[in-house]
Amino acid sequence: MEGPGEQEDDPGWPEGGNGPVRHRDRVAMTAADAAALLAESHKLQLATINRDGTPHLVTMFYVMLGGQIAFWTYRSSQKARNLARDPRVTCLVETGEEYFELRGVQVVGLVRCVEDPARVLDIGRRVATVTAGMAAEALEEYTTKTARKRLGYVVEPQRVISWDHRRLAPPPSRRVPPQGATGARKDSSTDV
């Protein structure tokens, strides 16, 4: 029988055996892993707050500037009006289709509005490049024209929450095959 601090073989106990590991702690990414996911992705869910207090949720393309999420939008958009009134945002970047593939980073923070035309254009060029998958030079006319009607935003994080459900996946030897996948093929010609 194991005594306190001797549960190293149990994945629910941390090394040292000081008590059970919370599910949240088991799936949390390292800061480097969270930064890598943000850097490799280019679309996020952006939540701002409507005048009536309800969330306004949209998909946005973004880039990372100095380790912070940056995006641009039209000055007259609902999100721009919401951010002028209340700079609080939540951004969600998530990937994966199956439960044990899910990875995500949620950034809760305040936006800093960028109005300087040169800086708005810089954000726009970067976002347009990842949006269209083309070189910035090929999109110059578009970004220059629309930049006059847009604002840039940089998210200053207050809290970052992350998860990587691949850390929860059972070892391959303990995985259950999908329903109906038995590995053996039934010969329908022998059915009576």
Secondary structure as UniProt FT lines:
FT   TURN            4..5
FT   TURN            8..9
FT   TURN            11..12
FT   TURN            15..16
FT   HELIX           23..27
FT   HELIX           31..40
FT   STRAND          43..49
FT   TURN            51..52
FT   STRAND          55..61
FT   STRAND          63..65
FT   TURN            66..67
FT   STRAND          68..74
FT   TURN            75..76
FT   HELIX           78..85
FT   STRAND          88..95
FT   HELIX           99..101
FT   STRAND          103..114
FT   HELIX           117..132
FT   HELIX           136..139
FT   HELIX           140..147
FT   TURN            148..149
FT   STRAND          150..164
FT   HELIX           165..168
FT   HELIX           172..174
FT   TURN            179..180
FT   HELIX           188..190
//
